[in-house]
Amino acid sequence: MTRLSVNINKIATIRNARGGNMPNVAQAAVNCELFGAEGITVHPRPDERHIRYADTREIRPLIKTEFNIEGNPIPSFIDLVLEVRPDQVTLVPDAEDAITSNAGWDTVKHKDFLTEVCAKFKSHGIRTSIFIDAKPEMAKAAALCGVDRVELYTEPYADLYPTDPEKAIEPFIQTATAARDAGLGVNAGHDLNLENLEYFIRNIPWTDEVSIGHALISDALYMGLEKTIQAYLSKIKIF
């Protein structure tokens, strides 16, 4: 059954706009779990424009379900992950100045580097996931890196879904199938929302986890955090 991990970066963005500690990011993480989230995701970037390294350290002992840290495995990120020891680390190839993640890894081109990083994290008991585009060859190559899961970059799906959902989902079904056949778990994230999430899960019911932040936190401004998390859960708990 698919699990919902809530990405709380946007809560940190609001806090950082004014300084201080309002809203309290650590308390928000705790509340997300209390309201039904089955995991918490953070994506600390070097400029700390939203989640900070210090937030990651503070949140870790508070999480009772699953803690997922996303990021580009630069040396400071690797050191943070090895210190904090999350349940899962998701490797994302975003540039330091990227507004948001906008592409997956080329797991063929970067095989040696990804293999080294995955081995380092796995030697410390941390499940590893690689962020990839919806291309079956990227899933197959990811398996050769020694990774446990791939996370499908779903913005292209979200963009096409309103006009042609069948065309939108097809490359993701192919890639998720290739990942499953290679023995990998399948995560998904980026621009999934209340409109397109259920269709994704119905077509790829073996999805292990979805990580959702921007849309969920935006919906919470209107619906409240508890009702929003329950609404997202209703879209994935369909089997």
N, C-alpha and C positions, 0 to 999 in steps of 0.2 A: 504494500500500500504506500502511495506517495506521501512523503512528509513535507510539511511547510516550514521553511526556514525564513525568518523575517530579517531582512537587511535593515539595520538601524542607522545607516550613514546619514540619511536625510534629517533625522532627529538631531544628530550632531551638527549638521549644517545650520539649523535654526539656532542652536545654542551659540555657535561660533560667531553668528552675525552680530551678537551683542556682547559677547564675553560672559564671564560668570559661569553659572551652572544651571541655567534655566533654558530649556528643559534639562532635567537630570538624565543623562544618557544611560547610566548604569541602572537607574530605577526603571527607565523605559524598557530595557532589556528584560528585567525581572517581570515587569507587567506583561510584556508580550508572551512570556511563558505562562504566566498565570491565566492569560486569556485564551490559551490553547495552542500557541506556536510550539512546534516540535523541534525548533532549533533557532539559533541566533547567528546571523552572519554579519561580519564587519569587514570593511575593505580599507585599511589604513594606507594612505599614500604619503610619500616623502614630505610633501608640503603641509600635511596634516590639516587640510582645508575642511575636513569633516571629522571622521573618526581619527583620534590621535593614538599614538603608540601607548600613551599612559591610559587611555580608555580601555584598550585591549587588555592591559594588565589588570585593571580594576574589575572588568566584567568577567574575566575567566573564572574566578572562584564562585561567582554568583549563579552561573549557568548550571541548570540541573538536567537539561536534555542533551543538546548537541551544540558545540561551538565550532563555527566554521570561519576561518580567516582567509580572505581572498587577497591576492596581490601579486605584483611582479616580483619574482624572487631575486631581488638585488640583495647585496650582503646584509644591509640593516634589516630587511624583511626576514631573511632567513634566520638571523640572530633572534629576532622577536618571536618567531614561530617556535624555535627550539627552546626559548625561555618559557613561553606561555603554555606550550603543549596542548593545542586545541585538539578536538576530536578529528577534525578534517582541515586540510589546507588545500585551497584551490588556486592553481597557478594561472595567472592572467597576464598576457603580454602587453599591458597598457603602458604608454609613455608617461613620463612624470608629469607632463603638462596636459594630459588628456582630460577632457571634461568628464567623460565616462568611458567605460570599456567599449571598444567599437570593432573588435576583431578577435578571432581565436588564434591559437598557436599554429604555426606550420610545424607539425610534429615530425615531418620527414626532415626538413632542413635543420631543426633544432634538436634532433634525437639525442645526440651525445650530451648536450647540456641538460635536457629534461631528465634523461636517465640518471645523471649524477645527482640532480636535485631531489628527484623522487626517492632515490636510494637513501639519501641523507635523512629525509623526513621519516621514511618508513622504518629506518633503523631505530628511530625513537618512538615507534608505535603510533605514528600519526598517519591516518588514511589520506591518500593523495588523490587529487582530481585535477585534470587539465582542461582548461577552457578552450573549446574548439568550435570552428564553423561547421555548418551542416554539410559535411563532405565525408562520405564513408571511408575514403582513404586516410583521412585524418584520424578517425577512430581506430582504424587498423594499425596505423603507425604509433598511435598513443599506447596501444597495448604492448608494443615492443619497448617502450620506455619504462615498463615496470609499474605503471600507474594502476590505481584501484578503480577509478571512475573517470568519466569525462563529463564535463558540463557543456551542454549545447547552448551556443550563443543564439538567443531566440529573437533578436530584434528584426531580422528579415522576415521571420514568421509573423510577428506582430504587425509589421508594415503591410504585408500582403493580405493578411487574414480578412479585413473588412470587405475586400472586393472578390477574393478567390480563395476561400479557406482550404479547398482541396489541393490547389497548387501550392499554397503556403506550407502545408504540413508535409507534403511528399518528401522533400529532401531530409526532413527531420526523422521521418519514419525510416528511411533508408539508412541514415547515419546511426540512429538508435539501434536498429537491427544489427548493423555491422559491429557496433560496440558490444551488444549482448552476445553475439556469436563469438567475439574475441574474448569473452569472459569478463567484460567490464561492467560496472554499474553505470547508470545513466542519471545525471542531474540536468537541470535546465534552468536558465535564467536570463533575464534582460527584457524588459517591456512586456512581460506577462501581466495580465490584469483580469478583472472580473468578466470581461467580455470574451477573451480568447483562451482563458486557462482551461476550462472544462473540455473544450474541443481538443486541445493538445493532449490532455490526459486520456480522453476516450480513445484517441488514436495511438497513443504510446503508453499503455497502462502499466508497463514495467518501469516507468520513470520512478527512480528512487526518491528524488528530492527536487523541489523547486525552491529557488531563492528569489524572493520578491521584496523590493524595497520602495522604489520611487512611487509606483502606482498605489501600493498598499498604504504608505504613509500619506499620500495625497488623498486617498479615499477616507482615511481616518479623520481628516479635517472636517468632513461633512457627516460621517457616520459614527465617529468615535472609534477608538482603537479596538476595544473589545468586540463590538459588532462587526468591524471590518475584518478582523482576524477570523471570526466565525464565518463570515461570508466567503472568504477565500477557502477556508477548510471545506465548506459545502461544495465547492467547485472541484475539489480533488478527491473527496471521500465518496466516490460515486460507484464503487464496486463492492 
